[in-house]
Amino acid sequence: MNHLMGLMRPAVEDVLARHPNNAVMVDAGSGNAYLGFVLYELFLKNAPGGTLLSIEGRPDLTERAKGRAERLGFSRMQFQTAHIDTAQYPERIHLLMALHACDTATDDALVAAIRHGADHVAVVPCCQAEVAAQLKEKRPVAAGGGSSMSLLYSHAWHRREFGSHLTNVVRALTLEAFGYQVTVTELTGWEHSLKNELILGRRVHRENRRARVQLERLLAETGVAPKLTRELGVKPATVSASEEPEAPEPVAPEDSEPGPA
Ligand SMILES: C[S@@+](CC[C@H](N)C(=O)[O-])C[C@H]1O[C@@H](n2cnc3c(N)ncnc32)[C@H](O)[C@@H]1O
């Protein structure tokens, strides 16, 4: 947790510096809201304002966390029992995080971040099954035919690992396409968790057309359609574009408009 806080500190401090009275942070798939409690204790408790909304699908966990927040006097912690994809979000989110939100729930969290113009995102994806299932539909044909790339996922074990890797590559590239500067790093030692990939995003452009083209090509070449790109309306490339797309125009995050609805 200390290591995660160290990695998130620049994002949290940036949000609080720019929105000291009304910072909006969201923890999607919050479970017992441990991340929220630590963040509140370290950063929000003594700030003049700002809220932290925890969204969790299990009502028992929401109720328990709510009671704990009341006992601690953490009055600007808010709780909502909802699915991440249908939750009621504040119009503008400044920081969205999702720690080990299962399967496509991480995609739902990223969709919310992009739609609500989050300046910062931090996700540690959990297990992933959707893309592995899509890859199964595209099983490689017998030796002598098809692309040898498909041999990367012809065995179920490889398909699971490759599917998970591909999912996270698509997540990082999607964030880039929607204007985020992305860092992918290790959360903690492998001995603590196999779900260990931290994707950090900071919004610096309105959009990044080069990343968008790369993303569309990747979808076309792999034949997958993860929930994240489906929800955001990103389609696979239909032609092999040889033109290099323009570099993105930088824009300060505070000037940026929320992403597409
Ligand atoms: C592995 S736990 C992680 C909890 C917390 N983020 C943490 O790291 O301690 C995943 C949590 O996400 C919740 N969850 C999974 N999918 C969800 C969804 N689509 N909407 C809301 N909550 C979800 C689960 O109920 C569970 O509490």
The ligand as an SDF file (V2000), in Angstrom:
LIG
                    3D

 27 29  0  0  0  0  0  0  0  0999 V2000
  -10.5870   -8.0280   -5.8370 C   0  0  0  0  0  0  0  0  0  0  0  0
  -11.6790   -6.9430   -5.0940 S   0  0  0  0  0  0  0  0  0  0  0  0
  -10.6950   -5.4890   -4.9040 C   0  0  0  0  0  0  0  0  0  0  0  0
  -11.2620   -4.5180   -3.9290 C   0  0  0  0  0  0  0  0  0  0  0  0
  -10.4370   -3.2350   -3.7130 C   0  0  0  0  0  0  0  0  0  0  0  0
  -10.3360   -2.4530   -4.9130 N   0  0  0  0  0  0  0  0  0  0  0  0
   -9.0770   -3.5720   -3.1620 C   0  0  0  0  0  0  0  0  0  0  0  0
   -8.1260   -3.5650   -3.9240 O   0  0  0  0  0  0  0  0  0  0  0  0
   -8.9920   -3.8830   -1.9690 O   0  0  0  0  0  0  0  0  0  0  0  0
  -12.7550   -6.4890   -6.4410 C   0  0  0  0  0  0  0  0  0  0  0  0
  -13.9900   -5.7570   -5.9660 C   0  0  0  0  0  0  0  0  0  0  0  0
  -14.6280   -5.2030   -7.0910 O   0  0  0  0  0  0  0  0  0  0  0  0
  -16.0140   -5.4400   -6.9950 C   0  0  0  0  0  0  0  0  0  0  0  0
  -16.5280   -5.4730   -8.3650 N   0  0  0  0  0  0  0  0  0  0  0  0
  -16.1820   -6.3320   -9.3520 C   0  0  0  0  0  0  0  0  0  0  0  0
  -16.8240   -6.0420  -10.4800 N   0  0  0  0  0  0  0  0  0  0  0  0
  -17.6000   -4.9640  -10.2060 C   0  0  0  0  0  0  0  0  0  0  0  0
  -18.5040   -4.1890  -10.9740 C   0  0  0  0  0  0  0  0  0  0  0  0
  -18.7150   -4.4530  -12.2670 N   0  0  0  0  0  0  0  0  0  0  0  0
  -19.1370   -3.1620  -10.3770 N   0  0  0  0  0  0  0  0  0  0  0  0
  -18.9210   -2.8740   -9.0660 C   0  0  0  0  0  0  0  0  0  0  0  0
  -18.0570   -3.5710   -8.2910 N   0  0  0  0  0  0  0  0  0  0  0  0
  -17.4100   -4.6010   -8.8560 C   0  0  0  0  0  0  0  0  0  0  0  0
  -16.1400   -6.7550   -6.2510 C   0  0  0  0  0  0  0  0  0  0  0  0
  -17.3930   -6.8790   -5.6070 O   0  0  0  0  0  0  0  0  0  0  0  0
  -14.9820   -6.6610   -5.2700 C   0  0  0  0  0  0  0  0  0  0  0  0
  -15.3810   -6.0860   -4.0560 O   0  0  0  0  0  0  0  0  0  0  0  0
  1  2  1  0
  2  3  1  0
  2 10  1  0
  3  4  1  0
  4  5  1  0
  5  6  1  0
  5  7  1  0
  7  8  2  0
  7  9  1  0
 10 11  1  0
 11 12  1  0
 11 26  1  0
 12 13  1  0
 13 14  1  0
 13 24  1  0
 14 15  1  0
 14 23  1  0
 15 16  2  0
 16 17  1  0
 17 18  1  0
 17 23  2  0
 18 19  1  0
 18 20  2  0
 20 21  1  0
 21 22  2  0
 22 23  1  0
 24 25  1  0
 24 26  1  0
 26 27  1  0
M  CHG  2   2   1   9  -1
M  END
$$$$
